[in-house]
């Protein structure tokens, strides 16, 4: 049975930059290279400890797991593909306290490699690879740089918008949450951009929400879930009639709204459009407003009636 060494749920925007024992940067690197050619790069590591320390380098493959950027790491012994392309200048580096050093490496792509996107992680650890300690690494004892390699050639940018929906079509107030799932059917990385535009019943734009402001990418042959929240303010914790009444006032909206999603690719222009509708009816606010209207109107009507009676 296939053994998966580690399961992490880290988004593709990168790994934590700061670890307990050392610092590394960048946390993500894009490399563009021709088949049969190589590209040089480097990563910077700094010793944050008060004594000399040795850090060990390794390259590991992962596969997408889920639609929220989760990663499932393959065993360190699986070296086919990208791990075999990365030529490390050294397998370990020893740093004095506070020392910062650039560690060069080379990405050498074999001739005949199919064009498209390939990915893995370059790890620094304070325990040797393959040791028992390495099999039980805890948070803070290693850090990784996501390595995205694009092999030049016939790049195919193709995707499918699987869903675009709102969490509540009928609601009494904001916020509402828009969710979309984009499937990458091409051979390259996708970093989709775009927006969700919300218009009221009269066609006026009341909100424009960026689709992917964190530049999260979709790996080839995988899907990614994106969310956008339409709100005027972040709701406070609470419950009950008066809490909801307050939130209806602070996050007020009323009537029918139309939300349009527009997704743009890196080179293909507009890739997808989709729409959904939202109905907002702040009934508690309307109830209180109606009650206050009656409360104010009744004395006024009586006063006018009494005034007419006195004058007649």
N, C-alpha and C positions, 0 to 999 in steps of 0.2 A: 504494500500500500504506500502511495506517495506520501512523503513526510514534508510538511510545510514548517519551516523553521521558525517563522515568526509572523504574526498577524498584527498589522498596525492600521489605525484608521486616521491617517494623515492626509490632508487635501494636497493636490498636486501643485499648490503654490509653494511648497517647500517644507523642509524639516526645520525644527527649532534650531536657531543659530547658536544659542548659548547652551553649553553643557556645564556640568558641575566642575569638570577638571580642565576643560580647554574650550577655545573658541575657534570656529572655522567659518570661512566665507569664500565664495558665495554659497548660498544654500541651493541654488538651481543654476544650471548652465546648459545653454543651447550650443550645439556644435553642428556645422554644416560641412559635409565632406563628399567628395566624389568616390564612387566605387573604385577600389584599387589604389586609393590615395590615403593620406593621413593628415591629421590636424593636431596642432600642439595646443595645450591649455595648461592651466595651473590652478591650484587651490591654496588658500592661505590658512595656516593653522597657528594658533597662539597658545602658549602654556600659561594657564591662569593659576597654577599652583605655586607654592613657595619653595619647591625643590625640583630638581631635574626630573623629567618624565619622558617616557618613550611611548609613542603612538604608532599603531599598526594600521596599514592600509589594506583594504579589500574592496572588491567590486561584486555586487550581488544583483540578481535579477528579481523582478517582481511581476505580478500580473494584476490587472484591475479586479477589484472584488466589490461589486455593488455600484450604485449610481451616485455616490456622494464623495468620490475620490478616494475610497479605501484602497489599500494596497495589501497584497498577499505575497510575502517573500518566499522565494524558492530556496532550496538548500544551497549553502555556500559551495557545495561540490559541483553544482550545475554550472558549468563554465561555457556552454555553447552560446554563440551569438555575441552580444555586447561585452560580457565579461572577458571574452578572449580577444576582443579588439583593443581593450584598454591596456596600454603598455606603461606600467608604472616605473618611474625613475628609481624608486626604492620601495621596499615593502614596509619600512618603518622609519621613523624620524625621532631623534632625541633632541629635546629642547631644554635650554636653561630656564629658570624661573622668569616669567615675563617675556620670554623671547617669542618673536613672531617670524615665521618663515614661509616663503612660497615653495610649494611642492609641485614640480612640473610632471606632466604625464602626456601621453600621446594616444590618440584614437586612430587606429589603423584599420580601415575597412577593407576586407578581402575583395579582390576583383570578382565580378559576377554577382555581387550582393544586390538584391532587389531594391529599387528605390522605395523610400518611405521613412516612417518614423520608428526609431528603436529607443529603448529606455532602460535604465538601471540606476543603481545608487553606488556612489563612491563613499565608503565608510572609513572613518577614523575611530579607532577604539584603543582604550588603554590596557587591553588584554590581547594576547596573541590570537590570531584566527585559528579556529579548530580546537582551542583549549576548552576544558570543562567550564572555566569561568566565562568563556565567550558564549557558551550555550545558555547562560543564565544572566545575560547582561541586563542591568537595570537602567531605568531612565537616568540620564546624566553621565553614563560611562562611555557613551559613544555618540557620534553625530554623523549625519550623512548629507551628501550633496546629490540632489537629483540630477541625473545626466540624461539629456535628451539629444539624441543624434539623428539628424535628418540626412539620409543618403540621397544625393541629387539624382535626378532622372525624371521619369514620368510620374509626377506627383498628382494624385487624384484627391481632390477636395469634394467629398460627397457626404451628405448627412441626411438624417430623417428626424423630423420633429414628431415625436411619438405622442406627446400630450401637451396641452396648455389649458390649465384650469384654475379656478379660484376656490379657496377653502370653504367659503360660504357665499352662495349666490344670493341668498336673502340674509340680511343682517341688520342690526339696529344701530351699528356705528362702525367706525374704523378702529383698528386696522383690518385690512383684508390682505390675504397672502396669495400671490400668484405663483404657480408652480409649473415648470415645463421640464420635459426630459428630451435631451438631444442625443441621438445615436450617431456615432461616427462610423460611416460605411466606407470611408476612403482609406488611403495608406499613409496619411500624414497626420500630424497633430493639428487639432482644431482649437483655436482660441476665439470663440465666437463673441461678437459684440452686438450691440443693438439697444433696444429700449422697449418698455411697456408704456404706452400712452393712454391715459384715462381721460375720456371726454364725457361731459354731462349730456342731458337730454337735448340741449340747444346746440350741441356740437362744439362747445368750448372746451379747450384743454385745461383740466384742473390738476393734472399731475403727469410728470414724465419721469419714469424710473429707469435707471441704467440696468441693462440686462446682466452684464458680467463685469462689474467694476474691479473685481480682484484678479481678472485675467486667468481664471481657472481653465485649464485645457482639458479637452476630451481626447483620450488616447485612441489609436486605431482599433476598430472592432470592439468598442466599448461604448457605454452610455454615461451621461452625466445629468444630474438633477440640478436645476437652478431655481432660486426663489427670489421674489421681489415683494417687499411689504409696502403697501400704501397706507400711510398714517400721517397725522398731523403732529402727533407726539407719542412717546412711548407710554403705554398704559401702566398705571400703578397696580400693585396687587390688591385684591379685594373682591367683594361679592355683595350681592343683595341689590335691592331696588335703588337705594340712594347712591351706591357706588356706580351702578350702570347709568343712572341719570347724570351723574357728574361726567362720566366718560362720554356719554352721548353729546354733552355740551363741548367738551374739550376736543373730541374727535368727531366733530359734526360732519355729516353728509346727509343728503336727502334726495331721493328719487332714483331714477334709472341711469346707470353709467355703462359705457362701453369701453372695454379695454382691448387695445390692439398690441400684439407682440410683433416686433420686427427684428429678425436676426440677420446679421451681416457677417460674412466670412472674410478671411484675410485677402482673398483674391477673386472670389466669385460674386461679389456684390451682394445684393439681397438674396439670402438663402431661403428664408421662411417667413410667412406671415400667418397670423392666427388671431382670432377674436373670441372674447367671452363677455358676458354681461353680468352686472351686479345691481341688486336692488337694495337700497338702504332706507329704512324707515325707523327713525328714532322715536318709537311709540311712547316711551316714558316721558320724553321731552314734550311731545305733542299733547300727552295727557295732562301734564302739569300746566302747559301753556293754555290749554282749553279750560282747565279749572280756574286759573287766575283770570282768564277773560270773563268767565261767568261771574266770578267773585267781584270783579270791578264793575261789570255791566249792570248787575242787579240793582245796586244802590243808585246808579246814574239813571236808570229807567224809572225807578221809584221817585227820585227827585224831580225828574221832568214831569211825571204824572201829577205829583203833588203841586208843582208850580202851575200847571195848566188848570188844575182844580181851583186854586186860589184866585187865579185871574178871571175865571168864568163866574 
